[in-house]
Amino acid sequence: MKFTGTQDYVATDDLTIAVNAAVTLERPLLVKGEPGTGKTDLARQIASGLGLRMIEWNIKSTTKAQQGLYEYDAVSRLRDSQLGEERVHDVANYIRKGKLWEAFEAGEKVVLLIDEIDKADIEFPNDLLQELDRMEFYVYETGATIRAENRPIVIITSNNEKELPDAFLRRCFFHYIRFPDPETMRKIVEVHHPGIKEALLSTALTQFYDIREQQGLKKKPSTSEVLDWLKLLLAEDLSPEDLKRDGASALPKLHGALLKNEQDVHLFERLAFMARRG
């Protein structure tokens, strides 16, 4: 079972090596990188490339590790007991299965995505150590132990918003998705916008990388944002000449696709003002 990328996802050599190493070691693959570099989409493409079903667990700031295992709905059981419902005698009727439970009992190998784990509190990764290591957990209400018949391929993404515990990191295979160089970016663009004219692509990418390298930029535009920008350029049928910036404005055409806060917009406005004064 080897992942080699898909026709919809440009996977670099080091990324495919990391994915296959994690599969071989049967360890979770922890993927970090800038937002918009394709971390979440990687899990979907692994599932597609290997012909597996994907189960997705999106983490929020309020998410608790226990929710990934199961939740016991004591309130509903109390209400049913007051109403004299027959189902109240079986506690299993009030167990809500989580995403890990779903992956463990899938009956076949699946890809389990735990997306943006760094959004949760610092104890969240530690609370999943044993379950991800042993691929089993105990249900106290029913006395059952849930074991994975087929160990899932676990992909964990992080935007590096907070440090993850060392004990958790030891149990993962780690890979950092570097921002694509211009040649890799061309391949990515070709997947999403096949047949784009070379002159337009060269001018747009040159401008895009110039923006990313601008000193003082608060948020650098990402891969997903340059793809959106190119989509707009194509929709507006703009030419390479249309993208040229003059002294009146240092802002790129349709800059709202690339610059996502007022500080960065003001930065380019100041640059244009300084250029005019100079």
C-alpha positions as CSV (number, residue, x, y, z in Angstrom):
1,M,0.0,0.0,0.0
2,K,2.0,3.0,-1.4
3,F,0.8,6.5,-1.8
4,T,2.3,8.2,-4.9
5,G,0.0,11.3,-5.1
6,T,-3.1,11.7,-7.3
7,Q,-3.9,13.6,-10.5
8,D,-5.6,16.2,-8.4
9,Y,-2.8,16.7,-5.9
10,V,0.9,17.5,-6.5
11,A,2.8,15.5,-3.8
12,T,6.5,16.3,-3.5
13,D,8.9,13.4,-3.0
14,D,9.5,14.1,0.7
15,L,5.8,14.2,1.3
16,T,5.1,10.8,-0.3
17,I,8.0,9.4,1.7
18,A,6.5,10.7,4.9
19,V,3.1,9.3,4.1
20,N,4.4,5.9,3.3
21,A,6.7,5.9,6.3
22,A,3.8,6.6,8.6
23,V,1.7,3.8,7.0
24,T,4.6,1.4,7.3
25,L,5.2,2.3,11.0
26,E,1.5,2.4,11.7
27,R,2.0,5.7,13.4
28,P,-0.2,8.9,13.1
29,L,1.2,11.3,10.5
30,L,1.4,14.8,12.0
31,V,1.4,17.3,9.2
32,K,2.3,21.0,9.9
33,G,2.6,23.9,7.6
34,E,1.2,27.3,6.7
35,P,-2.6,27.6,6.4
36,G,-3.6,26.9,2.8
37,T,-0.7,24.6,1.9
38,G,-3.0,21.5,1.4
39,K,-2.7,19.7,4.8
40,T,-6.4,18.8,5.0
41,D,-6.7,18.0,1.4
42,L,-3.7,15.6,1.8
43,A,-5.8,13.3,3.9
44,R,-8.6,13.3,1.2
45,Q,-6.0,12.5,-1.5
46,I,-4.4,9.7,0.5
47,A,-7.9,8.1,0.9
48,S,-8.5,8.6,-2.9
49,G,-5.1,7.4,-3.9
50,L,-5.3,4.2,-1.8
51,G,-9.0,3.6,-2.5
52,L,-10.0,4.0,1.2
53,R,-12.9,5.6,2.9
54,M,-12.1,8.8,4.9
55,I,-13.5,9.7,8.3
56,E,-13.0,13.4,9.2
57,W,-12.9,14.8,12.7
58,N,-12.7,18.6,12.7
59,I,-11.4,20.0,15.9
60,K,-12.7,23.2,17.5
61,S,-11.6,25.2,20.6
62,T,-14.4,23.5,22.6
63,T,-13.7,19.9,21.4
64,K,-12.8,17.4,24.0
65,A,-10.9,14.1,23.4
66,Q,-13.8,12.1,24.9
67,Q,-16.0,13.2,22.0
68,G,-13.8,11.3,19.6
69,L,-14.5,8.1,21.6
70,Y,-18.1,8.4,22.6
71,E,-20.5,10.5,24.6
72,Y,-23.1,9.2,27.1
73,D,-26.4,11.1,26.9
74,A,-27.5,10.9,30.5
75,V,-30.1,13.6,30.1
76,S,-32.0,11.7,27.4
77,R,-32.0,8.6,29.5
78,L,-33.4,10.4,32.5
79,R,-36.1,11.9,30.4
80,D,-37.0,8.5,28.9
81,S,-37.1,7.0,32.4
82,Q,-39.6,9.6,33.5
83,L,-41.7,8.9,30.4
84,G,-41.6,5.2,31.0
85,E,-39.8,4.4,27.7
86,E,-38.8,0.7,27.2
87,R,-35.4,1.7,25.6
88,V,-34.2,3.1,28.9
89,H,-33.2,-0.4,30.2
90,D,-30.4,-0.6,27.6
91,V,-27.7,1.9,28.3
92,A,-26.3,1.4,24.8
93,N,-29.2,3.3,23.4
94,Y,-27.7,6.4,25.0
95,I,-24.1,6.1,23.7
96,R,-23.2,8.4,20.9
97,K,-20.2,7.0,18.9
98,G,-17.4,9.3,18.1
99,K,-15.1,9.5,15.1
100,L,-12.5,7.2,16.6
101,W,-15.1,4.6,17.4
102,E,-16.4,4.9,13.9
103,A,-12.9,4.4,12.5
104,F,-12.2,1.4,14.8
105,E,-15.3,-0.5,13.9
106,A,-15.3,0.4,10.2
107,G,-14.7,-3.3,9.1
108,E,-12.0,-2.2,6.6
109,K,-8.9,0.1,6.7
110,V,-9.9,3.7,6.6
111,V,-8.2,7.1,6.7
112,L,-8.9,9.1,9.9
113,L,-8.3,12.8,9.7
114,I,-8.0,14.7,12.9
115,D,-8.0,18.2,11.5
116,E,-6.3,21.2,13.3
117,I,-5.5,19.5,16.5
118,D,-3.8,22.7,17.8
119,K,-7.2,24.4,18.1
120,A,-8.1,22.4,21.2
121,D,-6.8,22.9,24.7
122,I,-3.3,21.7,25.5
123,E,-4.5,18.5,27.2
124,F,-6.4,17.3,24.2
125,P,-3.5,15.5,22.5
126,N,-2.4,13.8,25.8
127,D,-5.9,12.6,26.3
128,L,-5.7,10.6,23.1
129,L,-2.3,9.1,23.6
130,Q,-3.4,5.6,24.8
131,E,-6.2,5.3,22.3
132,L,-4.1,6.2,19.3
133,D,-1.2,4.0,20.5
134,R,-3.2,0.9,21.4
135,M,-6.0,1.5,19.0
136,E,-8.6,0.6,21.6
137,F,-10.6,2.1,24.4
138,Y,-13.0,1.1,27.2
139,V,-16.6,2.1,27.4
140,Y,-17.4,2.4,31.1
141,E,-21.2,2.5,30.8
142,T,-21.4,-0.8,28.9
143,G,-18.2,-2.6,30.0
144,A,-17.2,-3.1,26.4
145,T,-13.7,-2.6,24.9
146,I,-13.7,-1.2,21.4
147,R,-10.7,-2.4,19.4
148,A,-9.7,-1.5,15.8
149,E,-9.9,-4.6,13.6
150,N,-8.0,-2.8,10.9
151,R,-5.6,-0.1,12.1
152,P,-6.7,3.2,10.4
153,I,-4.2,5.5,8.7
154,V,-4.3,8.5,11.0
155,I,-3.5,12.0,9.6
156,I,-3.3,14.8,12.1
157,T,-2.9,18.4,10.9
158,S,-1.7,21.4,12.9
159,N,-1.3,25.1,12.0
160,N,1.3,25.5,14.7
161,E,-0.9,27.8,16.8
162,K,0.4,26.1,19.9
163,E,3.0,23.6,20.9
164,L,2.0,20.0,21.1
165,P,3.2,17.8,24.1
166,D,6.4,15.9,23.7
167,A,4.7,12.6,24.7
168,F,2.3,13.1,21.8
169,L,5.0,14.0,19.3
170,R,7.0,10.9,20.2
171,R,4.1,8.7,18.9
172,C,3.8,10.5,15.5
173,F,5.7,10.6,12.3
174,F,6.2,14.3,11.6
175,H,6.3,16.2,8.3
176,Y,6.3,19.9,7.6
177,I,4.9,21.0,4.3
178,R,7.2,23.7,3.0
179,F,5.7,26.4,1.0
180,P,5.9,25.4,-2.7
181,D,8.8,26.8,-4.8
182,P,7.9,28.4,-8.1
183,E,8.3,25.2,-10.1
184,T,6.1,23.2,-7.8
185,M,3.6,26.0,-7.7
186,R,3.4,25.8,-11.5
187,K,2.5,22.1,-11.3
188,I,-0.1,22.9,-8.7
189,V,-1.6,25.6,-10.9
190,E,-1.7,23.3,-13.9
191,V,-3.8,20.8,-11.9
192,H,-6.3,23.5,-11.0
193,H,-6.1,25.7,-14.1
194,P,-5.0,23.5,-17.0
195,G,-3.9,25.3,-20.1
196,I,-3.3,28.7,-18.4
197,K,-1.2,30.9,-20.7
198,E,2.5,30.9,-19.9
199,A,2.9,34.7,-20.1
200,L,0.0,35.3,-17.6
201,L,1.2,32.6,-15.3
202,S,4.8,33.9,-15.2
203,T,3.7,37.5,-14.5
204,A,1.2,36.5,-11.9
205,L,3.6,34.1,-10.0
206,T,6.4,36.7,-10.1
207,Q,4.0,39.2,-8.6
208,F,2.7,36.7,-6.1
209,Y,6.2,35.7,-4.7
210,D,7.2,39.4,-4.6
211,I,4.2,40.1,-2.4
212,R,5.0,37.1,-0.1
213,E,8.6,38.4,0.3
214,Q,7.5,42.0,1.2
215,Q,8.9,43.1,4.5
216,G,6.3,43.9,7.1
217,L,3.6,41.8,5.7
218,K,1.3,40.5,8.5
219,K,-0.2,37.5,6.6
220,K,1.5,36.1,3.6
221,P,-0.9,34.8,0.9
222,S,-1.1,31.1,0.6
223,T,-1.4,28.4,-2.1
224,S,-5.2,28.4,-1.9
225,E,-5.3,32.2,-2.2
226,V,-3.1,32.3,-5.3
227,L,-5.3,29.7,-6.9
228,D,-8.3,31.9,-6.2
229,W,-6.5,34.9,-7.5
230,L,-5.6,33.1,-10.8
231,K,-9.2,32.0,-11.1
232,L,-10.4,35.6,-10.9
233,L,-7.7,36.7,-13.4
234,L,-8.9,34.1,-15.9
235,A,-12.6,35.0,-15.3
236,E,-11.8,38.7,-15.9
237,D,-9.7,37.7,-19.0
238,L,-6.8,39.9,-17.8
239,S,-3.5,40.0,-19.7
240,P,0.0,40.2,-18.3
241,E,0.0,43.9,-19.1
242,D,-3.1,44.4,-17.0
243,L,-1.2,43.1,-14.0
244,K,1.5,45.7,-14.2
245,R,1.5,48.0,-11.2
246,D,2.3,51.7,-11.8
247,G,3.3,54.4,-9.3
248,A,-0.3,55.3,-8.5
249,S,-0.9,52.0,-6.8
250,A,1.3,49.2,-5.5
251,L,-1.7,47.0,-4.9
252,P,-2.1,44.0,-7.2
253,K,-5.2,43.6,-9.3
254,L,-8.0,42.0,-7.4
255,H,-5.9,42.2,-4.3
256,G,-8.7,41.1,-2.1
257,A,-7.9,37.5,-3.0
258,L,-4.4,37.8,-1.8
259,L,-4.3,40.4,1.0
260,K,-6.7,39.6,3.9
261,N,-6.3,42.4,6.4
262,E,-6.3,46.2,6.3
263,Q,-2.7,46.4,7.7
264,D,-1.3,44.7,4.6
265,V,-3.4,46.8,2.2
266,H,-2.2,50.0,4.0
267,L,1.4,48.7,3.7
268,F,1.2,48.5,-0.1
269,E,-0.6,51.9,-0.2
270,R,2.3,53.4,1.8
271,L,4.8,51.8,-0.6
272,A,3.0,53.5,-3.6
273,F,3.0,56.8,-1.7
274,M,6.7,56.6,-1.0
275,A,7.4,55.6,-4.6
276,R,5.5,58.7,-5.9
277,R,7.4,61.0,-3.5
278,G,10.7,59.5,-4.5
